[in-house]
Amino acid sequence: MPDKDLDEKVERMLSAAMGGLTPHEALLKASLDEAAKVAERAAAKEKNRERALRLLAELDKAQGKSKS
């Protein structure tokens, strides 16, 4: 296979792998996707924290009732 054909095939494969985006666009998309994941993880942490606080409050109530 001549080098030119191989180069063209590699370019097509890279273009397909990047979804037709330029390298700059692909980098921006990856960065935005990562930022979204960070926001999702932060939201999940906050939700878990709220659940833990509610559970602790319920445990405190249950212990208070059993001591009386």
CNS distance restraints for C-alpha pairs under 8 A (distance, minus, plus):
assign (resid   1 and name CA) (resid   5 and name CA) 6.57 0.50 0.50
assign (resid   1 and name CA) (resid   6 and name CA) 6.66 0.50 0.50
assign (resid   2 and name CA) (resid   6 and name CA) 6.39 0.50 0.50
assign (resid   3 and name CA) (resid   7 and name CA) 6.01 0.50 0.50
assign (resid   4 and name CA) (resid   8 and name CA) 6.20 0.50 0.50
assign (resid   5 and name CA) (resid   9 and name CA) 6.15 0.50 0.50
assign (resid   6 and name CA) (resid  10 and name CA) 6.12 0.50 0.50
assign (resid   7 and name CA) (resid  11 and name CA) 6.13 0.50 0.50
assign (resid   8 and name CA) (resid  12 and name CA) 6.23 0.50 0.50
assign (resid   9 and name CA) (resid  13 and name CA) 6.22 0.50 0.50
assign (resid  10 and name CA) (resid  14 and name CA) 6.10 0.50 0.50
assign (resid  11 and name CA) (resid  15 and name CA) 6.05 0.50 0.50
assign (resid  12 and name CA) (resid  16 and name CA) 6.10 0.50 0.50
assign (resid  13 and name CA) (resid  17 and name CA) 6.08 0.50 0.50
assign (resid  14 and name CA) (resid  18 and name CA) 6.16 0.50 0.50
assign (resid  15 and name CA) (resid  19 and name CA) 6.19 0.50 0.50
assign (resid  15 and name CA) (resid  20 and name CA) 5.06 0.50 0.50
assign (resid  15 and name CA) (resid  21 and name CA) 7.06 0.50 0.50
assign (resid  15 and name CA) (resid  22 and name CA) 8.00 0.50 0.50
assign (resid  16 and name CA) (resid  20 and name CA) 5.88 0.50 0.50
assign (resid  18 and name CA) (resid  22 and name CA) 7.52 0.50 0.50
assign (resid  18 and name CA) (resid  23 and name CA) 7.70 0.50 0.50
assign (resid  18 and name CA) (resid  26 and name CA) 6.44 0.50 0.50
assign (resid  21 and name CA) (resid  25 and name CA) 5.59 0.50 0.50
assign (resid  21 and name CA) (resid  26 and name CA) 5.65 0.50 0.50
assign (resid  22 and name CA) (resid  26 and name CA) 6.08 0.50 0.50
assign (resid  23 and name CA) (resid  27 and name CA) 6.16 0.50 0.50
assign (resid  24 and name CA) (resid  28 and name CA) 6.26 0.50 0.50
assign (resid  25 and name CA) (resid  29 and name CA) 6.08 0.50 0.50
assign (resid  26 and name CA) (resid  30 and name CA) 6.13 0.50 0.50
assign (resid  27 and name CA) (resid  31 and name CA) 6.14 0.50 0.50
assign (resid  28 and name CA) (resid  32 and name CA) 6.16 0.50 0.50
assign (resid  29 and name CA) (resid  33 and name CA) 6.04 0.50 0.50
assign (resid  30 and name CA) (resid  34 and name CA) 6.12 0.50 0.50
assign (resid  31 and name CA) (resid  35 and name CA) 6.21 0.50 0.50
assign (resid  32 and name CA) (resid  36 and name CA) 6.20 0.50 0.50
assign (resid  33 and name CA) (resid  37 and name CA) 6.33 0.50 0.50
assign (resid  34 and name CA) (resid  38 and name CA) 6.29 0.50 0.50
assign (resid  35 and name CA) (resid  39 and name CA) 6.31 0.50 0.50
assign (resid  36 and name CA) (resid  40 and name CA) 6.17 0.50 0.50
assign (resid  37 and name CA) (resid  41 and name CA) 6.11 0.50 0.50
assign (resid  38 and name CA) (resid  42 and name CA) 6.17 0.50 0.50
assign (resid  39 and name CA) (resid  43 and name CA) 6.18 0.50 0.50
assign (resid  40 and name CA) (resid  44 and name CA) 6.16 0.50 0.50
assign (resid  41 and name CA) (resid  45 and name CA) 6.10 0.50 0.50
assign (resid  42 and name CA) (resid  46 and name CA) 6.26 0.50 0.50
assign (resid  43 and name CA) (resid  47 and name CA) 6.19 0.50 0.50
assign (resid  44 and name CA) (resid  48 and name CA) 6.10 0.50 0.50
assign (resid  45 and name CA) (resid  49 and name CA) 6.08 0.50 0.50
assign (resid  46 and name CA) (resid  50 and name CA) 6.22 0.50 0.50
assign (resid  47 and name CA) (resid  51 and name CA) 6.27 0.50 0.50
assign (resid  48 and name CA) (resid  52 and name CA) 6.11 0.50 0.50
assign (resid  49 and name CA) (resid  53 and name CA) 6.20 0.50 0.50
assign (resid  50 and name CA) (resid  54 and name CA) 6.24 0.50 0.50
assign (resid  51 and name CA) (resid  55 and name CA) 6.15 0.50 0.50
assign (resid  52 and name CA) (resid  56 and name CA) 6.11 0.50 0.50
assign (resid  53 and name CA) (resid  57 and name CA) 6.15 0.50 0.50
assign (resid  54 and name CA) (resid  58 and name CA) 6.24 0.50 0.50
assign (resid  55 and name CA) (resid  59 and name CA) 6.13 0.50 0.50
assign (resid  56 and name CA) (resid  60 and name CA) 6.07 0.50 0.50
assign (resid  57 and name CA) (resid  61 and name CA) 6.22 0.50 0.50
assign (resid  58 and name CA) (resid  62 and name CA) 6.15 0.50 0.50
assign (resid  59 and name CA) (resid  63 and name CA) 6.10 0.50 0.50
assign (resid  60 and name CA) (resid  64 and name CA) 6.04 0.50 0.50
assign (resid  61 and name CA) (resid  65 and name CA) 6.25 0.50 0.50
assign (resid  62 and name CA) (resid  66 and name CA) 6.31 0.50 0.50
assign (resid  63 and name CA) (resid  67 and name CA) 6.21 0.50 0.50
assign (resid  64 and name CA) (resid  68 and name CA) 6.56 0.50 0.50
